[in-house]
Amino acid sequence: MENKDLKSKILWCSKQNKGIKLVKPNDNLSDAYLKKSNNSLKSMNLNAGAELYDWAVDAAYYARYHSIYALLQKCGIVCEIHDCSINLIRLLFDDKLSEGLLKELENSKKQRVDLVYYTNRLLSIEEINKNIESAPKFMLTVEKIISELNVDDINKIRERLKRVLSN
């Protein structure tokens, strides 16, 4: 995605009711969302084992989403619009998350939407299994980023977002 296009999406998100807001960084909320992420992984595995693939895909997405939300909380950024949160991660952590992992997050969201809302859009078991199998690695990568962030890193991330929002 072109950087200018991404920045315009971020600006749009900042103007929405439940869009992007800067708050005080919160380790407790970050930890709570990491716990939710791990619980989603457990749910994913249980549902996949029971061949409840729509719920397994749902949980695989939320395992990823809660981990990125934990990352945003660690930095004092809140956003309740999923696409906006994903765009924030793409903008602010493009140096720490590979394009492949960013695409994986977006694809996981698309699979979730397809299975939950459009039951006529069938996914192959191979697509579903790839999504399920890659979720733990995604989470571990985000957890590592969170654990390595220091106050200076957080301040730089917040300043970068402020610059985008001030345009």
C-alpha positions as CSV (number, residue, x, y, z in Angstrom):
1,M,0.0,0.0,0.0
2,E,1.3,3.4,-0.9
3,N,2.5,5.4,2.1
4,K,0.3,8.4,1.2
5,D,-2.7,6.2,0.9
6,L,-2.0,4.6,4.3
7,K,-1.5,8.0,5.9
8,S,-4.9,9.2,4.5
9,K,-6.5,6.1,6.0
10,I,-4.9,6.8,9.4
11,L,-6.2,10.4,9.2
12,W,-9.7,9.1,8.4
13,C,-9.5,6.7,11.3
14,S,-8.5,9.5,13.7
15,K,-11.7,11.3,13.0
16,Q,-14.0,8.4,13.7
17,N,-15.8,8.0,17.0
18,K,-14.0,4.9,18.1
19,G,-11.0,5.6,16.0
20,I,-7.4,6.4,16.9
21,K,-6.7,8.1,20.2
22,L,-3.4,8.6,22.0
23,V,-3.7,7.7,25.7
24,K,-1.2,6.9,28.5
25,P,0.8,3.7,27.7
26,N,-0.7,0.9,29.7
27,D,1.3,-2.2,30.5
28,N,-1.6,-3.8,32.5
29,L,-4.0,-3.5,29.5
30,S,-1.2,-4.7,27.2
31,D,-0.8,-7.8,29.4
32,A,-4.5,-8.4,29.5
33,Y,-4.8,-8.4,25.7
34,L,-1.8,-10.8,25.5
35,K,-3.8,-13.1,27.8
36,K,-6.8,-12.7,25.6
37,S,-4.6,-13.5,22.6
38,N,-3.4,-16.7,24.3
39,N,-6.9,-17.7,25.2
40,S,-7.9,-17.2,21.6
41,L,-5.2,-19.6,20.6
42,K,-6.5,-22.2,23.0
43,S,-10.0,-21.7,21.6
44,M,-8.6,-22.0,18.0
45,N,-6.9,-25.3,18.8
46,L,-10.0,-26.8,20.6
47,N,-12.3,-25.7,17.7
48,A,-10.0,-27.0,15.0
49,G,-9.7,-30.3,16.9
50,A,-13.5,-30.5,16.9
51,E,-13.6,-29.6,13.2
52,L,-15.5,-26.4,14.0
53,Y,-13.5,-24.5,11.4
54,D,-15.5,-21.3,11.3
55,W,-14.8,-20.9,15.0
56,A,-11.2,-21.9,14.7
57,V,-10.7,-19.3,12.0
58,D,-12.5,-16.7,14.1
59,A,-10.2,-17.5,17.1
60,A,-7.1,-17.5,14.9
61,Y,-7.9,-13.9,13.8
62,Y,-8.6,-12.8,17.3
63,A,-5.4,-14.4,18.6
64,R,-3.6,-12.1,16.1
65,Y,-5.8,-9.1,16.6
66,H,-5.5,-9.1,20.4
67,S,-1.8,-9.4,20.2
68,I,-1.6,-6.2,18.0
69,Y,-4.0,-4.5,20.3
70,A,-1.7,-5.3,23.2
71,L,1.1,-3.8,21.2
72,L,-0.9,-0.6,20.6
73,Q,-1.8,-0.5,24.3
74,K,1.8,-0.8,25.3
75,C,2.4,2.4,23.2
76,G,-0.6,4.2,24.5
77,I,-2.7,4.0,21.3
78,V,-6.3,2.9,21.3
79,C,-8.5,2.2,18.3
80,E,-11.6,0.1,18.3
81,I,-11.9,-0.1,14.5
82,H,-10.2,-3.3,13.3
83,D,-9.1,-2.1,9.9
84,C,-7.7,1.1,11.5
85,S,-5.8,-0.9,14.1
86,I,-4.3,-3.0,11.3
87,N,-3.4,0.1,9.3
88,L,-1.7,1.6,12.4
89,I,0.4,-1.6,12.8
90,R,1.3,-1.4,9.1
91,L,2.4,2.3,9.5
92,L,4.1,2.2,12.9
93,F,5.7,-1.2,12.9
94,D,6.6,-1.8,9.3
95,D,10.2,-2.0,10.4
96,K,9.5,-4.8,12.9
97,L,6.8,-6.8,11.2
98,S,7.5,-8.2,7.7
99,E,5.2,-7.6,4.8
100,G,4.4,-11.3,4.9
101,L,3.2,-11.1,8.5
102,L,1.2,-8.0,7.8
103,K,-0.5,-9.8,4.8
104,E,-1.1,-12.8,7.1
105,L,-3.0,-10.6,9.5
106,E,-5.1,-9.1,6.8
107,N,-5.8,-12.5,5.2
108,S,-6.8,-13.9,8.6
109,K,-9.3,-11.1,9.0
110,K,-10.6,-11.8,5.5
111,Q,-11.0,-15.5,6.2
112,R,-12.9,-14.7,9.4
113,V,-15.3,-12.3,7.6
114,D,-15.8,-14.8,4.8
115,L,-16.6,-17.7,7.1
116,V,-18.6,-15.8,9.8
117,Y,-20.6,-13.5,7.5
118,Y,-20.6,-15.1,4.1
119,T,-21.2,-18.8,4.6
120,N,-21.3,-19.3,0.9
121,R,-17.6,-18.4,0.5
122,L,-16.0,-21.7,1.1
123,L,-12.4,-22.0,2.0
124,S,-10.3,-25.0,1.4
125,I,-9.1,-27.0,4.4
126,E,-5.5,-26.1,3.3
127,E,-6.2,-22.4,3.5
128,I,-7.8,-22.9,7.0
129,N,-5.0,-25.0,8.2
130,K,-2.4,-22.6,7.0
131,N,-4.1,-19.8,8.9
132,I,-4.4,-21.9,12.1
133,E,-0.8,-23.1,11.9
134,S,0.7,-19.7,11.4
135,A,-1.2,-17.9,14.2
136,P,1.2,-18.9,17.1
137,K,4.3,-17.6,15.2
138,F,2.5,-14.3,14.5
139,M,1.7,-13.9,18.2
140,L,5.2,-14.8,19.3
141,T,6.6,-12.2,16.9
142,V,4.3,-9.5,18.3
143,E,5.1,-10.6,21.9
144,K,8.8,-10.3,21.2
145,I,8.3,-6.7,19.8
146,I,6.3,-5.8,23.0
147,S,9.0,-7.2,25.3
148,E,11.8,-5.3,23.5
149,L,10.0,-1.9,23.5
150,N,11.5,0.7,25.8
151,V,10.3,4.2,26.8
152,D,12.4,5.8,24.0
153,D,10.9,3.4,21.4
154,I,7.4,4.2,22.6
155,N,8.0,7.9,22.5
156,K,9.3,7.7,18.9
157,I,6.3,5.6,17.8
158,R,3.9,8.1,19.4
159,E,5.8,11.1,17.8
160,R,5.6,9.4,14.4
161,L,1.8,9.0,14.8
162,K,1.4,12.6,16.0
163,R,3.3,13.8,12.9
164,V,0.9,11.8,10.7
165,L,-2.2,13.0,12.5
166,S,-1.1,16.7,12.4
167,N,-1.1,16.7,8.5
